[in-house]
């Protein structure tokens, strides 16, 4: 597919319409595969955040919530389904924009758009089902009382999302928030905002009530921080780095504001000696090289049983050599560029540090020789790693996998849990009882057996430890944006009788 000569020029999407940022500033959009500037996006500031939050607050309470927050779930479902239909109609165009903005292979971006549409459809169904779950009765020990539960939208939510899956990660938050009846201000990463701005255009096309979804772009310090600290935002949902997540928690704590955080990871993949090596190698590659390794759940710590380690690594190198690294618009590309020059330099620094600390770069670790421009990095395999090394302990967020060997199941589990993170983990073995034991022993929110990285909208997603808290996707994703209200009624005609009535004269 040919790249367009220019990308659409959008403003901020506030109150159902487009407007230029208050200071008139814009940020360049750079295609990371060519290093060419292909357009710009608005640079919002606190003043724009104020306008967006005000629009969301107005939409939440307009006419007592009759048109959105307190409308039947079927009403909101109609809009979510309409968004999904538009995403499907524009799939090829949106995938192209995503590729130009983020550097991911076009095939990956097209798959992401399918997942975006599926996510909106899924939460449309949950929105419709929500009405039937209201007034769920509570069994009480006293017959004179009846009690039930209402689930109500939490209010105006701030959604701060990353650049690795720009529209998909936004959708993981937008779709359930809107399904619940919340109104929202979405702030995508300044490194990849194009498809999120296009979502604003889709919302305008389908007639989403003004202010239900507002989209502001710009720097985290200038737009994200004012959103996180805004007193009229009732909840913040954030996906990104652990360090930024800490700052958001500190800010939210000043107002006792709920947050849900999906943060970094350094996930293990344990491979035992009873496996089909080539099948396991492909999962190891998919677990760390898909999306150029820019995946929070990447299984970037590969733990190999010592009996198969040499054979496994020989095959891993052979498979890595076969990956097509190219302009992401080329047919068959399986490894595109990383998102930016800054990310490229950060990853290369990790590789350099690993070498200086005594690790071995078994394969990769450099720019592909046939690509002179763009932020491309070869798939990189690092061995002779100790548990004190930076490459073992810190998240790289690039196509870099580090390897250690183990002898026993107990040692494998100890190595797997040797991390501050707890997002995901995986085990590959033909012994399913062993896999079940390890799935219970790994300290993470997600465990994969005989695979790595499958993700389904129906299943919960989220981590433990420094990988954050709260769950996205599935029913759990909807619950993120609902509050539970207990309603209890006294049903007897008799007085309660706790106090003696005053004497009658």
N, C-alpha and C positions, 0 to 999 in steps of 0.2 A: 504494500500500500504506500502510495506517495504521500509525503508530508505536505500539509497545506503551506501556502506561502506566508500566511499570517494566522495567528490564533485570534479568537474573538476577544475584543476588549470589553471587559465587564467592570461594573462598579461594585460597591458593596450592596448586598441584597438585604434591605431593611424595610420592614413593614409592607412587604409584598412588592416592592419596587427597587429600582437601581438608583444609587446615588454615589457621587464621588466622595472620597474621604475628606474629612473636615479640613485637613491641611493641604489637600491637593497632591500629596506625595504618592508615588507609585514605586514598586519594586520590580527589577528586571526578572524575567523568566528565562532561564538558561537551559537549553537542551543538553543534558549531561553526556549524551553520546557523541555530540559534535562540538560542544563548548560554544555554540552560537546562541546569541540572544534572540529569542523568537517572540517576545512580547513583554507585557508587564501586568502586574496585579495591583490593586489598591493597597496602600499602607495605612491601616486604620490606627486610631489612637483612642485614648480614654473617652474623648468626646463622642466618637462613633460608637463605642461600646455603650455609652449612656443612651444613645438613641436606639440601639438594637435592644437593649434590656427593656427600655420603656415600651417599645413596640410589642415585645413578647409579653410583658406584664399586662398591657392593654388587651391583647388577644386572649390571654388566659381568663380574664374576668369579664370580658365584653358580654353585656346582656346576661350577667349572672352565670357566665360560662355556657349558656345555652347552645352556642354555635360550635364550641370545641371542648372545653375541659369537662363539662357536664353533659355533653351530647351523648347519645347512645354510641356504643362502640362501633356499631355498623356504619355510622356516619363517618367516623374517622377511617374505618377500613376502606370505605369507598375511595378516599383520597390516596391512601397507601397503595391500593391496587392500581390506581391511575398512574401514580409515580412509577410503579414496577413496569407497567405497559410502555410508558415512555422510555424507560431505560432500555427495554428490549428493542424498541424501534430505533434507538440511537446507539445501540451497542457498538457497532463498528467505529462510529465517530468518537464516542467516549473512550473506547480502547486506544484509539490513535492519540487522543489528547493525553491520556494517562502515560503512554509510552514516551511521547515527546517531553513530558514534564518530569518523569521519574527515571527513565532509562531502562525500564523493565521490558523484556521481550513482548512483542505484540500478542503472541499466543497467550502469555500469562495475563496480560491486561484484559484480553477478551474473556478469559475465564473469570477474572475478577468481576467483570460487568454482569456475567451470568449470576454470580453469587450475590451481587448487589440486588438484582431484580428478585431473586429467590428470597432474600432477607426481607424486603418490603412485603412480599406476598405472605411470608410466614407470619409476620407481625400483624398484617391485616386480619389474618384468621384469628390470632390471639385477641385482637381488639374486639372482634365480633363475639368471641367466647366470653369475654370479660363480664358482660352484662349478666350472663347466666350464673356467674360465680359470686355475684353480689348477694349480700344478706345471708351468707353462709351461717347456718345456726351453730351455736355453741351449746354443748350439753352442760347443764348446771345441776348442782345438788339440791337446789331449792325450787319447788314448783311455782312459787309466787313470782318468779322472775323468768324472763325470756331474754336471750342475748344473741346478737348476730354481729357479723363483721362486714364492714364496707372497705373496699379498696379504692382509694382516690389518688388522683395525680398529685405528685409532690409539689408542682408549681412550675416556675421558670427555671430551666436548667441550662447550665453552661457546658458545652461539649468541646473539649480541646483534643484534637486528633493529630496523628503523626503522618509522616510522608511516605512510609514504606508501602502501604496499601491505601492511597489517599481517599478514594471514594468508598471503598469497602469498609475501612475502619470508621469513617464518618457514619456510614449506614448502620453499623453495629450499634451506634448510639442513637442516631436520629430516628430510625424505624421504631424501636421499642419506646422511646420517649414520646413520640407522637401517638403511638398506639395507646399508651397509658392515659393520654389526655394532657400531657405537659405541653408547654410551648418552649422554644429553644433558641439559643444563640450558639451557632457552630463557628468555631475558630479552627480552621485547618492549618497545617504547617505552611509557613511561608515558602518552603522548598518545593511544595507540590500542591497547589490550590486550584488548578484549572478545572478539574472535573467537579470539585465541590461547588465552584461558582456556577458551573453548568447545571448542577442540581437546583440552584436557585431559579434558573431559567425554566426548568421543568416544573417547579412548583408554581411559577407564574402561569405557565401554559395550562395547567390542569385546574387553576382557580383555587389553590389552597388559600384558606382565609388569611388575609394580611396579618403579618406579625407572628403567625404560628411557628414558622421557621425563618430565622434571620441568619445571614452568613457574612462574617467579617473576616477579612484577610489582613495579614501584616505580621510584624515581628512579635515574638512572644513577650518581650519586655514592654512593648508599647500597646499591644492589644490583648494578649493572653492574660497577663498579670492583672490588668484592670477588670477583666471578666471574672477571674477567680476570686478577686477581693470585693466584688460588687455586693452591697448589702441587700439588693433586691433580687439576687440570684439565689434560688433555694437549694441548689445542689450543683456540684461540679463532678463531671465524669471525665477522666483524663487517661489517655494512653500515650506513653512516652518514656523518657529516661527516669531512672530512679531518683536522680538528684532533683529534677524538676518536680517529680511527685512529692518529694519531701517538702519543697517550698510551698506547694499547693496545700498540703496537709497543715502546715504551720499557719498559713493565711486563713484557711477555712476554720481552724480551731478557734480563732479569735471571735468567730460568730457562731460557734457550735454548728457549723454547716456540714451536712453529710457529703462525703466524697466517695467515689469508687475509683480505684487506681489499677491500671494494667501496665506494669512497668517492665523492667529488663529481665533478662534470663541468661543462664549459662547451662543449658540443659544437657544431660548425659544421654548417650545411647550405648547400652550394654549389649555386646554380641558374644554369645557363647560358641563353643567349638562343635556344636551339633547341627550347624545351619548349612543351607545352600549358600555358598559364599557369594556368588554373583547376585543372587536375590538380595542378600543382606547389603552388599556393596551399593546397589542402586538405592536402597532406602537410606543408607548413610549419606549418599550424595544428595538425594532429594531433601534430606533433613537439614543440610547445611549449605547447599549451593543454590537451591531454588531462590528466586528473587534476589540473586547475588548475595545470599546470606543475610539480607536485611530483614530478618524475621525475629521477633522477640523470643519465640519459642524454639529457635534453631537448635538442633541437637549437635552443638559444636564441640562437645567433649566426647570423643569416641573411645570407649573402653573395650578392648579386645582381649579375649582369652588367649593366653600365651601360646597355646598349641596351634592356633590358626593365624596369629598376628602377622607373620611374614607373608604367607600366602594372601591373606586379606589385603595387606598394604600393596602388594604387587598388583593385585587386580584393581584396587582403588586407584592407583596411579594410571593404570591402563585405561580405565573408564574415564578418569578425569581428562586424560589427553584427548578423548573422543568428543568432549563437549564442544558444541559449536559456539564460539564466542564471536560476536559480530555486531554490526549495527542492529539494534533491536527490531527494526522494521524489516530486516531480511527474513525470508522464509526459513524456518527451521532453527532460528536462534534460540539457544537455551541458556545463555548467560549474557546479559546486557551489561550496561555500565552501572556503577553505583550512582547515588542520587546527585552528588555535588563534589566540587573540588575539595571542600572541607572534609567530607566523609572519606574521600579517596586518600587524602593525606593522613587522616586518623588511622585508617586501616593499615597503610604502609608503615606507619610508626609502630603499630602493634607487631608487625612482622619483623621489623628491624630490631625491636627490643627483644623479641623472642630469640633471635639469632645471637644477640649480644649476651643474653642470659645463658646461652649454652644449648638451646634447642636446635634441632636439625630441620631445615626446610627441605622436606623430602621431595616436594613438587610445588611448582608455582612460585608465588611470592613476588611477582613482577608484572609489569604491563605486558600484554600480549604483543609480540614483535610486529604483527601485521596491522595493528591499530595505533596509529601515530597520534590521533586526537581522541578526545573523550576520556571519561573517568573509568577506564576498564582495568580490572585486576584479574589475573589468572586464578582459577580455583587453587587453593593453597592447602597443602597437607603438612603438618608440623609434628615431628616425632621427638623422642628423647626429652619429653616434657616432665618437669617436676611440679609437685603441687604448690610450690611457693612461687612459681613463675606468673607473671602478669597474664600471659596468654591462657593459663589455666583458670585464673580467678576472675578476670574481667570480661565483660561483654564486648566483642569486637564489632558486631553488626556488619559483617562482610563475609565474603566467600572463603572463610578460613576455618579449618578444622584441626584440633589438636588431639593427639593420640596417646593413650597410656595402656599398658598391658596389666592383666590381673590373673591370679591363679584360682581363687576360690570365689564362690558366690558371695560369701561374707565380705571379702575384700572388694568385690565389684560394687556392692551396695554402699560400703563406706566411701569409696571414691565418688560414687554418684552423688552422695549427699554432702560431699565436701565443697559446699558453696553457700554463699549468703542468699542465693536466689532459690526460687521454688516454683517456677512456672510450669515446666514440663519435664518429662523423662520418657525413655523408651527402652524396651528390652526385646531382643530377637533370639529366639531359641525354639527348638522343636519340642521341648519339655514344657507343656502348658501348665503343669503344676508349679514348676519353677517360675514361670512367667507370672502366675497369680501371686506367688509369695513376694516376688520383687515389686509387683505393682502396688502391694500394700506397704512395702518397706521404703520405697522412694518417696521423699518428702517434697511433693509437688502437687499442684492443682490438676494436672493432666498427666496421664500415663498412656503411652501407646504400646501395644503388644504386636510384634512382628511387622511393624511399620513405623513411619515417622512423619508427622505433620498433617495427617488428615484432619479436616475441620468441617463440621456440619452445623448448620444453623440451629438444629434441634438440641445440641449437646452443650453443656455449660463450659465456659472458657474463662480462665483466670488462675491466679497463682497464690502462693503462700510466701512467707518470709519477705525478703526485699523485692519480690516480684509483685507485691501489691495485695489488694483484697477486694472482695466483691466479684461477682460473676457476670459475664456478658453471655448473650445468645440463649436460646431456649426460653422456657418460662422464667428462668432466673434473670434473663436480660430485661424482661418486662417488669419483674418485681423490683429491679433497681430504681424504677421511676414511679413506684406506687407507695403510698403510706397506708397503714392499716388503722382503721378506726373501729373501736368497740362501741356498739350501741346496746344498752341494756334497759329493759322496760319492766316496771313493776306491774303485775297483771291481776292482782287480787283486789276485790272490793273492800277487804278488811283493812283497818289501819295497820301500819307496820308494828306498832306496839312496843317500841324500844323505850319510849318515855311514857311516864304516867301522865294522863291528861290533867290539866288543872282542875281544881275542885269547882263544881258548879254551885253557883249562888242560889 
